[in-house]
Amino acid sequence: MTRVLYDLCGIDEGLRFSPYCWRVRLALAHKGLEVQTRPWRFNDTEALAFADHYQVPVLVDGEEVVTDSYEILRYLDRTYPEAPLLGEGLAEARGRFFKHYAERVMAPAMLRTIVMDLLNAIHPDDRAYFRETREKRLGRTLEEFHSPAKGLAQLDHALAPLRAQLADGDFLDGDAPAGADYLVFGNFMWARCVSSADLVSNADPVYGWLERMLDLHDGLGRNALRVTDIEGAYR
Amino acid sequence: MTRVLYDLCGIDEGLRFSPYCWRVRLALAHKGLEVQTRPWRFNDTEALAFADHYQVPVLVDGEEVVTDSYEILRYLDRTYPEAPLLGEGLAEARGRFFKHYAERVMAPAMLRTIVMDLLNAIHPDDRAYFRETREKRLGRTLEEFHSPAKGLAQLDHALAPLRAQLADGDFLDGDAPAGADYLVFGNFMWARCVSSADLVSNADPVYGWLERMLDLHDGLGRNALRVTDIEGAYR
């Protein structure tokens, strides 16, 4: 059986930067499950028609087609119960908060910092779509929204509870990484793949956690292609 | 056996506003455990000497003396395992994040809004201690820190992940309240007891959750004495 993940790519097929797809790639590695990733771009709407869906990640696992990163993590826990990602009951309910925290608090601060780098990393054919959808959502142009100074200050503030959590253990989920770690770390992979911006100072406890996360699963995160690795791509 | 909780009080012995003590009072009610609260003020250092501790909450449960609100919740789970508050493993690790989120993200925004009301609710003999310790921590005078406009904007931003979480279920912990709800709600009880400030608009999903939390355990939160109930106390 081939397990396939449709995974957003940018100017290069190997540049995979979606925070949602990163959650799933790390979750699959956590479960020890092999996967073949298939590069997908914003305009490849037909490629996902079989899933009746319009955005990635989409996981095809044998007969099963699962969309939405959080739902994929839940699906993996149901189908492969060893090494829980989200768990059940209180663990799952609380795990969901990390998703919201990453998407609603961290992501806006990061986007403000890296948005022009992100645009640059997106395939030229996708840039008009990206600009149009994001400017509509933000209510202003990408250039107006772009402010690394504001974004980094916002991010510094947003990281306060992560810092405190990481004073209590090596990972957000305690002594070993699990779903909460992947839900949050996906955003850091997003920024890392498209930008060389230093989001976290090396004196920050979050920095040590990022280093540990990058090393997990044979360096899955650390070995990912970054835009800075592509000749002439980073402007 | 008498179970005793040392509980911060203000200008009136019945005015109990500590967010940390509220966590514990709600947690005890969640477990169906009776408790006798004993009013304590910041200057009553000798009253806690038996616990080798200098701040509340302090819980005396038979032979056991437990300090720190989070540790008390853990103690209650160990000793009375029915109706878990924090749970174990992933649930407990993630539960801890709500403590940090409440203390590091929500509390500063709320304090900025209500700090002068809080000072007013504190017993006159405790005000010098309160001012001195808080001004040292804040690096400026209470008056300089006080800014409801900034605090409410900060709080509005801080509530984003709570809002999203409450779109998925009635409580932060899912269909029924547990530790995460109490850890966060303690801060709202703090503000409610000392101030009449409207922190959350009634169109906000957080508002509905606050109403449900106030009603829990025979209206423990809703029936608590507020400074506005004390004649001549609210200025």
Interface residues (C-beta under 8 A of the other chain):
Chain A: P84 L86 G87 G89 L90 A91 E92 A93 R94 G95 R96 F97 F98 H100 Y101 E103 R104 V105 A160 P161 A164 Q165 D168 G169 L172 D173 G174 A178 G179 A180
Chain B: P84 L86 G87 G89 L90 A91 E92 A93 R94 G95 R96 F97 F98 H100 Y101 E103 R104 V105 H157 A160 P161 A164 Q165 D168 G169 L172 D173 G174 A178 G179 A180
